[in-house]
Amino acid sequence: MSSTELLRALTENIGLGVIVLDAELRVEHWNTFITQRSRSELDQARGRLFLEVFPEAGAARFERMVALVRDKDRHVYNHWLESPPLVELSATDADEQSSLQSTLLFPFPTADGLVHYALVMYDTSAIARSSAQLEAALSALSKKQAEQHQLLKKLETANSQLLQSEKLAAIGQLAAGVAHEINNPIGYVFSNLKSLGGYVRDMLRIIDAVDSASSLDELRQLKINLEYEYIRGDVEALITESEDGIDRVKRIISALKDFSHIEEEEFRLADLHRGLDTTLNVVNNELKYKAEIVKEYGELPDVECIPSQINQVVMNLLVNAAHAIEQFGRISLRTASDDDWAWIEVEDTGLGIDPKLMNRIYEPFFTTKPVGKGTGLGLALSYSIVQKHHGRIEVQSELGKGTRFRVWLPLRQPAAQGLGG
């Protein structure tokens, strides 16, 4: 087979539209792809100017492309998103949706020294469909991120309700399960987002390559190298799995909200000593078998706070103090004021806190107590309450000798806080 026959066979089977123009931009040849999709016969077009055969190309646009090719010897690419396409070619199948908008114009010399021009047109439907699928995946991912943001807000609301709840025993029973149930789906949703991020970067590389690829084969090879077909299937699976995980978290948060029905309280001036005495009465059964309670109250003005939440902080500190005492010890409850601040102190003669664990004591669900004895919520909730009151917690501890927590509260909340909290 001659070289001419080989080239003809190639152009007829490559799946691209090929038009060859002479130096005067007259049609010299095109392949069957053009004949089928332009509904024009080569014999009728041969020798005629390109713009006479395809007037839809537009003289101004086509002449700009030719000028770039002639003057700067450049390959000129007509991007597939541009509208209208350079040449209107139809699909061979009525049910096929075809873009056919990508066109490459470039010069090439022949052995006789004459310059000819080639127009290569190809169907970019697959790229268009891939782009649409990527956009859909990105849209779904954006939607999931928005839902996660809303879920975080709901979780904060649920946490605020939990802070006010007087049902600490029931909260303790729920906490361990909640920690596992939330961490598990959030963990694989986070993992899925990382995978999707990698897929998005690969898909964007493919899309960007449309503009820079020197040939369709190079673009196809890039898709193979990036495992495009695998990514297409895995993206949908990752999104579906992430949706299931988010739904699980939503159900958990909904259950927490249903559990706590305490209405939001207002900041108001309150007698902290009265609240401390009330709290001691509530936890008396927890304390009386473990420690002697020593009250060392100082002079305190009324403090602007949410009394029930401050009582909850003190309750958590008292219960923790009792749990830290192995046999029988002493728990001291002190108060005083210092300029614009009031403080409440709970000191025990228990085991103390290992210095290595000191930076973790306010972490949610972290506890040094045996399984079934603590949920790790007490200090985390107390820390949140004190922060809400624009206060702070200080702790001093020595192994084998005991621990002292001091809670500082401003006598009046900052003006921006207002009385509504």
C-alpha angles and dihedrals in degrees: 000000000000125000090250091055091048092051091047091051090050095051091047094053105032094089094235133110111245125189122178118204129188125230090278091052094251120147112260102165145343134182131246091265089068093043092053096045101037094045087225130120120235093222091059093047101041111113094014124114114266092237090053091056096039107026090163089074088078121232096239096050095042093046090052090054092047091048091055090049095047100039101038101021090234133156105239118209123199105209116235092231093059116105131247102026118239092246124021107230122169131216119261092223118059090217094050117101106212131179100189090177103127115098131174121197119190139155126240131178126225129215092268090062095251121135118232131181130227127205113198116191125184140180112254096183092116091053090047091051091047090051091050091050091049091050089050091050092048090048091051091048091050090050091051091050090051090050090050090051090052090046091053089053090049090048090054090050091048090048090051090053091049090053090061096044117115091200097091095152092057091044089055091054091051098044102074093050092044091053092054096040094052098040094050100058093035088054096056093039088056090047090050092051090054090051092047089050090057092047092050091053091051092048091049089052089055093048093046089050090063088075097043105033113114092209142011090246090059090053092049091050090052090054090051093047092050092047092238096175091053091048092052092057097040096050092063092047092050093050092048092049091048091050089054091050093050090048089054092052090048090054092049093050091046089054091051091050091049089051096055116055100161112135119234112268128219127242108252141159110276141177103243093196091059089051092048092052091049090051092049089054091051094052097034093111090053093051110034096076094046108040151009109248115224117191117202104174120180130193111297130178118211111287126216105237147111097274099203091054094049088049088054091053091052091046091054092049093048094048091047090050091053092049091051092059112085101192119001125320145144133283118195121201113196136175137185141148131237118192106300095354138081124199137199121200131197116189127179137185093225136123097293128222125286107246089227089063098043094097092054103049094099095050114116113255093007113131138158092203122107119269110286094019100083141016101202092237102104102079093034091056092043091052091052092050093050091048090052087055091051090245136119141227124226124193134192122181140169123192112251094008108065147257135270124202120190121191117202119202129180112241088228128025118242114273092248090058094060123185093289095071 
